[in-house]
Amino acid sequence: MTTRTDDAAPARSVSLGGPLIRFRVAAYATGVALLGLVVEMLLQYVFRVELPQFVKMIPMVHGGLYLIYLLLAVDLAIKARWSMKGTLLVLIAGCIPFFSFVMERKVTHKVDAGRKL
């Protein structure tokens, strides 16, 4: 009797399409909200413009979107098996104006190419 080693269960390939799309949407939304926050802060604190109350909600909107961005980035990082350094860079990207757009492009290219971050 011989034992076959090829009977082992095949490695499960994780599809990253869904997590990547969710991450991309969150990255764009967070980036736009952060740009809105920067504009709001410039108008309010530098130019001393009295803003309507709904504009003063931008910090809370960005905060909520950033939390969603963090969760989706960690989800994608776990599924794509990113390094800790790469994961931390992506997580910080939501706090630096324009950086979330740059990291979204980098992440998309790496994940599409099957490479780790």
C-alpha positions in Angstrom: 0.0 0.0 0.0 1.3 3.4 -0.9 0.5 6.7 0.5 -0.3 9.5 -1.9 0.7 13.0 -0.9 -1.3 14.7 -3.5 -4.6 13.7 -1.7 -4.1 16.6 0.7 -6.7 19.3 0.5 -5.7 22.0 -2.0 -4.7 25.4 -0.6 -7.7 27.6 -0.5 -7.2 30.6 -2.6 -8.8 33.7 -1.1 -10.5 36.0 -3.6 -9.4 39.6 -2.8 -11.9 41.2 -5.3 -14.6 42.1 -2.7 -12.2 43.3 0.0 -10.2 45.3 -2.4 -13.2 47.1 -3.9 -14.5 47.9 -0.4 -11.1 49.2 0.6 -10.8 51.4 -2.5 -14.2 53.0 -1.9 -13.3 53.7 1.8 -9.9 55.1 0.7 -11.5 57.5 -1.7 -14.3 58.5 0.7 -11.8 59.0 3.5 -9.5 61.1 1.3 -12.2 63.3 0.1 -13.5 63.8 3.7 -10.0 64.7 4.8 -9.6 67.2 2.0 -12.9 68.7 3.1 -11.6 68.8 6.7 -8.5 70.6 5.6 -10.5 73.2 3.7 -12.9 73.6 6.6 -10.0 74.2 9.0 -8.3 76.7 6.7 -11.5 78.7 6.3 -12.3 78.6 10.0 -9.0 79.1 11.6 -6.8 80.9 9.1 -9.3 83.0 7.2 -11.7 83.4 10.2 -14.8 82.6 8.1 -18.0 81.9 10.0 -19.1 78.5 8.6 -22.6 77.1 8.6 -23.3 74.4 11.2 -23.5 71.5 8.6 -19.9 72.3 7.5 -18.7 71.9 11.1 -19.8 68.3 10.8 -17.0 67.5 8.5 -14.6 66.4 11.3 -17.1 63.8 12.5 -17.8 62.6 9.0 -14.1 62.1 8.4 -13.7 60.4 11.7 -16.5 57.9 11.0 -15.2 57.2 7.5 -11.6 56.8 8.9 -12.9 54.1 11.3 -14.5 52.3 8.4 -11.3 52.7 6.4 -9.3 51.2 9.2 -11.5 48.2 9.5 -11.5 47.5 5.8 -7.8 48.0 5.5 -7.1 45.5 8.3 -9.5 43.1 6.7 -7.7 43.4 3.3 -4.3 43.2 5.1 -5.2 39.9 6.8 -6.6 38.4 3.7 -3.7 39.5 1.5 -1.1 38.7 4.2 0.6 42.1 4.2 3.6 42.9 6.4 3.1 44.8 9.6 5.0 47.8 8.1 2.9 47.9 5.0 -0.3 47.6 7.0 0.7 50.5 9.3 1.5 52.7 6.3 -1.9 52.0 4.8 -3.6 52.7 8.1 -1.8 56.0 8.6 -2.6 57.1 5.0 -6.1 58.1 6.0 -4.7 60.9 8.2 -2.4 62.6 5.7 -4.0 64.7 2.9 -3.7 63.1 -0.6 -1.8 60.1 0.9 -4.9 57.9 0.9 -5.3 58.3 -2.8 -1.6 57.4 -3.3 -1.8 54.4 -1.1 -5.0 53.2 -2.7 -3.3 53.1 -6.1 -0.2 51.3 -4.6 -2.4 48.8 -2.8 -4.5 48.1 -5.9 -1.5 47.5 -8.1 0.2 45.2 -5.6 -3.0 43.2 -4.9 -3.8 42.9 -8.6 -0.2 41.7 -9.2 -0.5 39.2 -6.4 2.3 40.8 -4.4 2.3 41.5 -0.7 2.6 45.0 0.7 
